[in-house]
C-alpha cells in the first residue's frame, strides 16, 4: 500500500488548521502548535515550540516531505514578530536541513505588509518590498532567510484574509460609527482560495512540475473600502451610506502575475462573491440558532 506524503504544518492557528484539514484526505498531515487545543482530532497535532530542545528530534521522527511555515506572532510587538518571522524561520530552516531526509519543499506564509505604504502604483511579485514598520520588516527578513537558504522553498505573500470565520468587516459595515474616517484601497484573498492554492502547488510538486519561489496571493480586484462596506450593507438589507466619491483614496493596489501563470482558478474571484457566501452562511447559522 502506497504511503501518503507527509506535510508538516508549523503553526496551527486558524489558517494552519484550515490548510491541514483541506489537505488531510490526500496527505498525511502533522501539525505543530505551541498551545494545546482541547479534543482536536482532525489530524495529528503535536504541542511544541520550534525553540524547544525536542523540536529537532520530533522533526527527525516525522521526516516530512513538505513543510508549511504558518506561524503567527503572539502579539503586536517588535520582539514577538522577530521571534515568529526571523528567529523561528531561521531555526526551522536549520532543523529541516539537519533532520529531514525525505524533505522536498518549504512554504513560508508571509504578508503584503512587506510592501509598506507604497501607493499610486500597481504592486506585483516583481515590486521591491519597502516595509516601513516592524511587522513588515520582520516578515521581509523571514522571506530573505527562505530565499537565501539552500532549501527548495516558496514564499506565499498573502493580502487581507477573509472567510467564514473572519467576519469582522461585516460587523463594521452594519455599524456606521465603526467606519473609518477615510476611504482607502483594500485587497483580499478568501481563506478557501489560500488553502486550495497550496493544494494546487503541492499537486504540481507531486507531479514533478516546477513552481515559483514567490506568489502574491490576492484576488486581483483591489476595491475601495467604502464600496465593500456598502455592498455588505445592501446584502444584509441595510441602506447604503453616502460617501464622498471625490475624496482622494490612498493605499496599496495589488495584482498577482504568478497565480494566473500557475493555472489556478479562484473560487471567490472578488469581494462580492466572497461576501455573498459569508452572509449566506451567517444567515443559515442565525436560522439554525433560532430553531434551537
GUDREN-44069 format. One record per residue (C-alpha): residue in three letters; x, y, z. Coordinates in nm, 4 decimals, decimal comma, always signed. Example, Ala and Ser with C-alpha at 12.3 -4.5 7.8 and 13.67 -1.06 7.14 Angstrom:
# GUDREN-44069
@residu->ALA&east->+1,2300&north->-0,4500&up->+0,7800
@residu->SER&east->+1,3670&north->-0,1060&up->+0,7140
END
This chain:
# GUDREN-44069
@residu->UNK&east->+0,0000&north->+0,0000&up->+0,0000
@residu->UNK&east->+0,1383&north->+0,3376&up->-0,1018
@residu->UNK&east->+0,2049&north->+0,5731&up->+0,1901
@residu->UNK&east->+0,0761&north->+0,9304&up->+0,1572
@residu->UNK&east->+0,3432&north->+1,2029&up->+0,1626
@residu->UNK&east->+0,3728&north->+1,3823&up->+0,4964
@residu->UNK&east->+0,3011&north->+1,7542&up->+0,5187
@residu->UNK&east->+0,4151&north->+1,9232&up->+0,8395
@residu->UNK&east->+0,2349&north->+2,2457&up->+0,9290
@residu->UNK&east->+0,4360&north->+2,4567&up->+1,1706
@residu->UNK&east->+0,1906&north->+2,6978&up->+1,3283
@residu->UNK&east->-0,1694&north->+2,5801&up->+1,3539
@residu->UNK&east->-0,3814&north->+2,8862&up->+1,4127
@residu->UNK&east->-0,6945&north->+2,9468&up->+1,2062
@residu->UNK&east->-0,5116&north->+2,9337&up->+0,8744
@residu->UNK&east->-0,2764&north->+2,6471&up->+0,9595
@residu->UNK&east->-0,5631&north->+2,4270&up->+1,0770
@residu->UNK&east->-0,7652&north->+2,5103&up->+0,7653
@residu->UNK&east->-0,4673&north->+2,4169&up->+0,5451
@residu->UNK&east->-0,4308&north->+2,0850&up->+0,7264
@residu->UNK&east->-0,7997&north->+1,9996&up->+0,7078
@residu->UNK&east->-0,8066&north->+2,0769&up->+0,3371
@residu->UNK&east->-0,5050&north->+1,8521&up->+0,2653
@residu->UNK&east->-0,5976&north->+1,5739&up->+0,5051
@residu->UNK&east->-0,7553&north->+1,3368&up->+0,2513
@residu->UNK&east->-0,4596&north->+1,3452&up->+0,0136
@residu->UNK&east->-0,1642&north->+1,3781&up->+0,2507
@residu->UNK&east->-0,0529&north->+1,2607&up->+0,5920
@residu->UNK&east->-0,0871&north->+1,5798&up->+0,7959
@residu->UNK&east->+0,1030&north->+1,6604&up->+1,1130
@residu->UNK&east->+0,0604&north->+1,9935&up->+1,2878
@residu->UNK&east->+0,2874&north->+2,1674&up->+1,5370
@residu->UNK&east->+0,1241&north->+2,4176&up->+1,7682
@residu->UNK&east->+0,2547&north->+2,5974&up->+2,0752
@residu->UNK&east->-0,0686&north->+2,5950&up->+2,2750
@residu->UNK&east->-0,2917&north->+2,2917&up->+2,3231
@residu->UNK&east->-0,6437&north->+2,2702&up->+2,1819
@residu->UNK&east->-0,8998&north->+2,0552&up->+2,3627
@residu->UNK&east->-1,0227&north->+1,7472&up->+2,1769
@residu->UNK&east->-0,8685&north->+1,8344&up->+1,8387
@residu->UNK&east->-0,8545&north->+1,5165&up->+1,6295
@residu->UNK&east->-0,8963&north->+1,6098&up->+1,2612
@residu->UNK&east->-0,5250&north->+1,5413&up->+1,2111
@residu->UNK&east->-0,2284&north->+1,4632&up->+1,4338
@residu->UNK&east->-0,1295&north->+1,7637&up->+1,6449
@residu->UNK&east->+0,1937&north->+1,7982&up->+1,8423
@residu->UNK&east->+0,2147&north->+2,0730&up->+2,1034
@residu->UNK&east->+0,5655&north->+2,2082&up->+2,0782
@residu->UNK&east->+0,7601&north->+2,5275&up->+2,0130
@residu->UNK&east->+1,0232&north->+2,5404&up->+1,7380
@residu->UNK&east->+1,2729&north->+2,6546&up->+2,0045
@residu->UNK&east->+1,2013&north->+2,3554&up->+2,2268
@residu->UNK&east->+1,5001&north->+2,1165&up->+2,2575
@residu->UNK&east->+1,2689&north->+1,8349&up->+2,1409
@residu->UNK&east->+1,1839&north->+2,0085&up->+1,8123
@residu->UNK&east->+1,4745&north->+1,8601&up->+1,6147
@residu->UNK&east->+1,4099&north->+1,5091&up->+1,7472
@residu->UNK&east->+1,0391&north->+1,5448&up->+1,6646
@residu->UNK&east->+1,1155&north->+1,6704&up->+1,3151
@residu->UNK&east->+1,3503&north->+1,3798&up->+1,2552
@residu->UNK&east->+1,0841&north->+1,1268&up->+1,3593
@residu->UNK&east->+0,8177&north->+1,2884&up->+1,1365
@residu->UNK&east->+1,0591&north->+1,3362&up->+0,8431
@residu->UNK&east->+0,8128&north->+1,5397&up->+0,6329
@residu->UNK&east->+0,8287&north->+1,5705&up->+0,2579
@residu->UNK&east->+0,6688&north->+1,9167&up->+0,2706
@residu->UNK&east->+0,6697&north->+2,1849&up->+0,5396
@residu->UNK&east->+0,4288&north->+2,4786&up->+0,5639
@residu->UNK&east->+0,5528&north->+2,7503&up->+0,7999
@residu->UNK&east->+0,2361&north->+2,9339&up->+0,9057
@residu->UNK&east->+0,3400&north->+3,0739&up->+1,2436
@residu->UNK&east->+0,1722&north->+3,3905&up->+1,3727
@residu->UNK&east->+0,3206&north->+3,6441&up->+1,6113
@residu->UNK&east->+0,1924&north->+3,6140&up->+1,9694
@residu->UNK&east->+0,1208&north->+3,9867&up->+1,9872
@residu->UNK&east->+0,1778&north->+4,3138&up->+1,8034
@residu->UNK&east->+0,5252&north->+4,3801&up->+1,9436
@residu->UNK&east->+0,8599&north->+4,4001&up->+1,7599
@residu->UNK&east->+1,0030&north->+4,1198&up->+1,9747
@residu->UNK&east->+0,7101&north->+3,8881&up->+1,9008
@residu->UNK&east->+0,7382&north->+3,9495&up->+1,5262
@residu->UNK&east->+1,1142&north->+3,8935&up->+1,5286
@residu->UNK&east->+1,0626&north->+3,5719&up->+1,7233
@residu->UNK&east->+0,7994&north->+3,4390&up->+1,4785
@residu->UNK&east->+0,9321&north->+3,5544&up->+1,1426
@residu->UNK&east->+1,3082&north->+3,5743&up->+1,1804
@residu->UNK&east->+1,4323&north->+3,3612&up->+1,4692
@residu->UNK&east->+1,1632&north->+3,0951&up->+1,4187
@residu->UNK&east->+1,2195&north->+3,0771&up->+1,0432
@residu->UNK&east->+1,5974&north->+3,0591&up->+1,0884
@residu->UNK&east->+1,5637&north->+2,7775&up->+1,3439
@residu->UNK&east->+1,3169&north->+2,5851&up->+1,1244
@residu->UNK&east->+1,5392&north->+2,6064&up->+0,8163
@residu->UNK&east->+1,8359&north->+2,4737&up->+1,0113
@residu->UNK&east->+1,6290&north->+2,1961&up->+1,1693
@residu->UNK&east->+1,4877&north->+2,0847&up->+0,8339
@residu->UNK&east->+1,8358&north->+2,0788&up->+0,6807
@residu->UNK&east->+1,9790&north->+1,8763&up->+0,9692
@residu->UNK&east->+1,6984&north->+1,6270&up->+1,0289
@residu->UNK&east->+1,4743&north->+1,5661&up->+0,7256
@residu->UNK&east->+1,5863&north->+1,3041&up->+0,4740
@residu->UNK&east->+1,2583&north->+1,2972&up->+0,2753
@residu->UNK&east->+1,2231&north->+1,6757&up->+0,2521
@residu->UNK&east->+1,1279&north->+1,8276&up->-0,0839
@residu->UNK&east->+0,9794&north->+2,1782&up->-0,0370
@residu->UNK&east->+0,9078&north->+2,4530&up->+0,2190
@residu->UNK&east->+0,6195&north->+2,7009&up->+0,2025
@residu->UNK&east->+0,6577&north->+3,0230&up->+0,4022
@residu->UNK&east->+0,3378&north->+3,2161&up->+0,4751
@residu->UNK&east->+0,4145&north->+3,5881&up->+0,4540
@residu->UNK&east->+0,2059&north->+3,9018&up->+0,4052
@residu->UNK&east->+0,1737&north->+4,2019&up->+0,1774
@residu->UNK&east->+0,2764&north->+4,4129&up->+0,4782
@residu->UNK&east->+0,6256&north->+4,3779&up->+0,3277
@residu->UNK&east->+0,5286&north->+4,6350&up->+0,0618
@residu->UNK&east->+0,4920&north->+4,9073&up->+0,3213
@residu->UNK&east->+0,2803&north->+5,2084&up->+0,2302
@residu->UNK&east->+0,3623&north->+5,2239&up->-0,1421
@residu->UNK&east->+0,0743&north->+5,3932&up->-0,3250
@residu->UNK&east->-0,0179&north->+5,5089&up->-0,6752
@residu->UNK&east->+0,1469&north->+5,2090&up->-0,8418
@residu->UNK&east->+0,0223&north->+4,8564&up->-0,9043
@residu->UNK&east->+0,2210&north->+4,6227&up->-0,6792
@residu->UNK&east->+0,3131&north->+4,2756&up->-0,8082
@residu->UNK&east->+0,5617&north->+3,9997&up->-0,7287
@residu->UNK&east->+0,8307&north->+4,1993&up->-0,9086
@residu->UNK&east->+0,7818&north->+4,5105&up->-0,6918
@residu->UNK&east->+1,0655&north->+4,5561&up->-0,4437
@residu->UNK&east->+0,9269&north->+4,5472&up->-0,0866
@residu->UNK&east->+0,9718&north->+4,8637&up->+0,1197
@residu->UNK&east->+0,8461&north->+4,7785&up->+0,4673
@residu->UNK&east->+0,8194&north->+5,0808&up->+0,6924
@residu->UNK&east->+0,7142&north->+4,9264&up->+1,0249
@residu->UNK&east->+0,8416&north->+4,6406&up->+1,2413
@residu->UNK&east->+0,5818&north->+4,3839&up->+1,1273
@residu->UNK&east->+0,6563&north->+4,4256&up->+0,7586
@residu->UNK&east->+1,0306&north->+4,4346&up->+0,8247
@residu->UNK&east->+1,0220&north->+4,1097&up->+1,0248
@residu->UNK&east->+0,8187&north->+3,9356&up->+0,7549
@residu->UNK&east->+1,0575&north->+4,0524&up->+0,4839
@residu->UNK&east->+1,3548&north->+3,9368&up->+0,6907
@residu->UNK&east->+1,1882&north->+3,5948&up->+0,7028
@residu->UNK&east->+1,1329&north->+3,5989&up->+0,3272
@residu->UNK&east->+1,5021&north->+3,6750&up->+0,2702
@residu->UNK&east->+1,6072&north->+3,3903&up->+0,5001
@residu->UNK&east->+1,3903&north->+3,1500&up->+0,2995
@residu->UNK&east->+1,5070&north->+3,2838&up->-0,0380
@residu->UNK&east->+1,8743&north->+3,2658&up->+0,0576
@residu->UNK&east->+1,8613&north->+2,9212&up->+0,2174
@residu->UNK&east->+1,9690&north->+2,6006&up->+0,0465
@residu->UNK&east->+1,6158&north->+2,4599&up->+0,0739
@residu->UNK&east->+1,3709&north->+2,4353&up->-0,2132
@residu->UNK&east->+1,1144&north->+2,6899&up->-0,0984
@residu->UNK&east->+0,8256&north->+2,9184&up->-0,1931
@residu->UNK&east->+0,7021&north->+3,2316&up->-0,0188
@residu->UNK&east->+0,3268&north->+3,2956&up->-0,0259
@residu->UNK&east->+0,2655&north->+3,6670&up->+0,0222
@residu->UNK&east->-0,0980&north->+3,6990&up->+0,1375
@residu->UNK&east->-0,3173&north->+4,0076&up->+0,1142
@residu->UNK&east->-0,6057&north->+4,0648&up->+0,3591
@residu->UNK&east->-0,7562&north->+3,7294&up->+0,4603
@residu->UNK&east->-1,1327&north->+3,6911&up->+0,4933
@residu->UNK&east->-1,3671&north->+3,3941&up->+0,5133
@residu->UNK&east->-1,6491&north->+3,2250&up->+0,7007
@residu->UNK&east->-1,4679&north->+3,2592&up->+1,0349
@residu->UNK&east->-1,3302&north->+3,6075&up->+0,9602
@residu->UNK&east->-1,6360&north->+3,8322&up->+0,9578
@residu->UNK&east->-1,5144&north->+4,1474&up->+1,1366
@residu->UNK&east->-1,5822&north->+4,3600&up->+0,8271
@residu->UNK&east->-1,9481&north->+4,2517&up->+0,8310
@residu->UNK&east->-1,9789&north->+4,3897&up->+1,1833
@residu->UNK&east->-1,8089&north->+4,7148&up->+1,0825
@residu->UNK&east->-2,0361&north->+4,7543&up->+0,7787
@residu->UNK&east->-2,3512&north->+4,7306&up->+0,9916
@residu->UNK&east->-2,2450&north->+4,9987&up->+1,2405
@residu->UNK&east->-2,1738&north->+5,3425&up->+1,0916
@residu->UNK&east->-1,9760&north->+5,4646&up->+1,3980
@residu->UNK&east->-1,7262&north->+5,1847&up->+1,3312
@residu->UNK&east->-1,6494&north->+5,3086&up->+0,9787
@residu->UNK&east->-1,3056&north->+5,4690&up->+0,9342
@residu->UNK&east->-1,2928&north->+5,8395&up->+0,8599
@residu->UNK&east->-1,1101&north->+5,7974&up->+0,5287
@residu->UNK&east->-1,1709&north->+5,5666&up->+0,2363
@residu->UNK&east->-0,8789&north->+5,3533&up->+0,1160
@residu->UNK&east->-0,7889&north->+5,0809&up->-0,1296
@residu->UNK&east->-0,8202&north->+4,7264&up->+0,0044
@residu->UNK&east->-0,7011&north->+4,3908&up->-0,1244
@residu->UNK&east->-0,8168&north->+4,0493&up->-0,0095
@residu->UNK&east->-0,7966&north->+3,6751&up->-0,0500
@residu->UNK&east->-1,0573&north->+3,4263&up->+0,0730
@residu->UNK&east->-0,9093&north->+3,1660&up->+0,3068
@residu->UNK&east->-1,0605&north->+2,8859&up->+0,0957
@residu->UNK&east->-0,8634&north->+3,0130&up->-0,2039
@residu->UNK&east->-0,5459&north->+3,0171&up->+0,0057
@residu->UNK&east->-0,5766&north->+2,6529&up->+0,1074
@residu->UNK&east->-0,6875&north->+2,5494&up->-0,2418
@residu->UNK&east->-0,3852&north->+2,7236&up->-0,3932
@residu->UNK&east->-0,1466&north->+2,5453&up->-0,1580
@residu->UNK&east->-0,3108&north->+2,2165&up->-0,2566
@residu->UNK&east->-0,2726&north->+2,3182&up->-0,6221
@residu->UNK&east->+0,1022&north->+2,3784&up->-0,5761
@residu->UNK&east->+0,1537&north->+2,0555&up->-0,3819
@residu->UNK&east->-0,0089&north->+1,8587&up->-0,6625
@residu->UNK&east->+0,2262&north->+2,0263&up->-0,9075
@residu->UNK&east->+0,5246&north->+1,9264&up->-0,6958
@residu->UNK&east->+0,3929&north->+1,5710&up->-0,6631
@residu->UNK&east->+0,3837&north->+1,5581&up->-1,0426
@residu->UNK&east->+0,7421&north->+1,6906&up->-1,0589
@residu->UNK&east->+0,6367&north->+2,0269&up->-1,2040
@residu->UNK&east->+0,8342&north->+2,3392&up->-1,1256
@residu->UNK&east->+0,6719&north->+2,6126&up->-0,9175
@residu->UNK&east->+0,7766&north->+2,9711&up->-0,8460
@residu->UNK&east->+0,9721&north->+3,0868&up->-0,5427
@residu->UNK&east->+0,7193&north->+3,3678&up->-0,4771
@residu->UNK&east->+0,3448&north->+3,4060&up->-0,5208
@residu->UNK&east->+0,1416&north->+3,7124&up->-0,4319
@residu->UNK&east->-0,1916&north->+3,5697&up->-0,3195
@residu->UNK&east->-0,4693&north->+3,8213&up->-0,3788
@residu->UNK&east->-0,7896&north->+3,8103&up->-0,5828
@residu->UNK&east->-0,6551&north->+4,0766&up->-0,8229
@residu->UNK&east->-0,9581&north->+4,3007&up->-0,7644
@residu->UNK&east->-0,8481&north->+4,5942&up->-0,5460
@residu->UNK&east->-1,1577&north->+4,7649&up->-0,4055
@residu->UNK&east->-1,2307&north->+5,0841&up->-0,2173
@residu->UNK&east->-1,3189&north->+5,0042&up->+0,1423
@residu->UNK&east->-1,6416&north->+5,2072&up->+0,1447
@residu->UNK&east->-1,7616&north->+5,0217&up->-0,1664
@residu->UNK&east->-1,7044&north->+4,6908&up->+0,0120
@residu->UNK&east->-1,8806&north->+4,8099&up->+0,3272
@residu->UNK&east->-2,1812&north->+4,9375&up->+0,1324
@residu->UNK&east->-2,2032&north->+4,6127&up->-0,0633
@residu->UNK&east->-2,2155&north->+4,4218&up->+0,2652
@residu->UNK&east->-2,4842&north->+4,6579&up->+0,3967
@residu->UNK&east->-2,7014&north->+4,6086&up->+0,0891
@residu->UNK&east->-2,6500&north->+4,2309&up->+0,1126
@residu->UNK&east->-2,7889&north->+4,2251&up->+0,4684
@residu->UNK&east->-3,0819&north->+4,4531&up->+0,3839
@residu->UNK&east->-2,9434&north->+4,7848&up->+0,5068
@residu->UNK&east->-2,9344&north->+5,1149&up->+0,3186
@residu->UNK&east->-2,6052&north->+5,2254&up->+0,1680
@residu->UNK&east->-2,4304&north->+5,5120&up->+0,3424
@residu->UNK&east->-2,3456&north->+5,8258&up->+0,1471
@residu->UNK&east->-1,9741&north->+5,8691&up->+0,0904
@residu->UNK&east->-1,7884&north->+6,1393&up->-0,0965
@residu->UNK&east->-1,6743&north->+5,9644&up->-0,4137
@residu->UNK&east->-1,4484&north->+6,2561&up->-0,4963
@residu->UNK&east->-1,2301&north->+6,2176&up->-0,1889
@residu->UNK&east->-0,8770&north->+6,1020&up->-0,2689
@residu->UNK&east->-0,8220&north->+5,7340&up->-0,1963
@residu->UNK&east->-0,4842&north->+5,6041&up->-0,0847
@residu->UNK&east->-0,3480&north->+5,2602&up->-0,0109
@residu->UNK&east->-0,1957&north->+4,9609&up->-0,1863
@residu->UNK&east->-0,3354&north->+4,8098&up->-0,5066
@residu->UNK&east->-0,2133&north->+4,4560&up->-0,5685
@residu->UNK&east->-0,2026&north->+4,2271&up->-0,8695
@residu->UNK&east->-0,0575&north->+3,8770&up->-0,8857
@residu->UNK&east->+0,1132&north->+3,7648&up->-1,2028
@residu->UNK&east->+0,2308&north->+3,4215&up->-1,0926
@residu->UNK&east->-0,1003&north->+3,2793&up->-0,9613
@residu->UNK&east->-0,2545&north->+3,3125&up->-1,3062
@residu->UNK&east->+0,0556&north->+3,1591&up->-1,4661
@residu->UNK&east->+0,0174&north->+2,8643&up->-1,2266
@residu->UNK&east->-0,3207&north->+2,7862&up->-1,3815
@residu->UNK&east->-0,5125&north->+2,8465&up->-1,0594
@residu->UNK&east->-0,8825&north->+2,9395&up->-1,0708
@residu->UNK&east->-1,0214&north->+3,1333&up->-0,7744
@residu->UNK&east->-1,3377&north->+3,0067&up->-0,6078
@residu->UNK&east->-1,4010&north->+3,3648&up->-0,4941
@residu->UNK&east->-1,2580&north->+3,5946&up->-0,7644
@residu->UNK&east->-1,3776&north->+3,9171&up->-0,5986
@residu->UNK&east->-1,5158&north->+4,0502&up->-0,2718
@residu->UNK&east->-1,8774&north->+4,0319&up->-0,3904
@residu->UNK&east->-1,8731&north->+3,6561&up->-0,4485
@residu->UNK&east->-1,6843&north->+3,6032&up->-0,1226
@residu->UNK&east->-1,9124&north->+3,8125&up->+0,0966
@residu->UNK&east->-2,2275&north->+3,6706&up->-0,0637
@residu->UNK&east->-2,1127&north->+3,3276&up->+0,0525
@residu->UNK&east->-2,0187&north->+3,4541&up->+0,4002
@residu->UNK&east->-2,3509&north->+3,6317&up->+0,4520
@residu->UNK&east->-2,5415&north->+3,3247&up->+0,3287
@residu->UNK&east->-2,3566&north->+3,1154&up->+0,5902
@residu->UNK&east->-2,4300&north->+3,3725&up->+0,8625
@residu->UNK&east->-2,7997&north->+3,3691&up->+0,7723
@residu->UNK&east->-2,8071&north->+2,9887&up->+0,7918
@residu->UNK&east->-2,6371&north->+2,9961&up->+1,1319
@residu->UNK&east->-2,8886&north->+3,2529&up->+1,2547
@residu->UNK&east->-3,1847&north->+3,0411&up->+1,1396
@residu->UNK&east->-3,0381&north->+2,7287&up->+1,2991
@residu->UNK&east->-2,9867&north->+2,9095&up->+1,6313
@residu->UNK&east->-3,3468&north->+3,0368&up->+1,6191
@residu->UNK&east->-3,4709&north->+2,6811&up->+1,5674
@residu->UNK&east->-3,2550&north->+2,5511&up->+1,8509
END
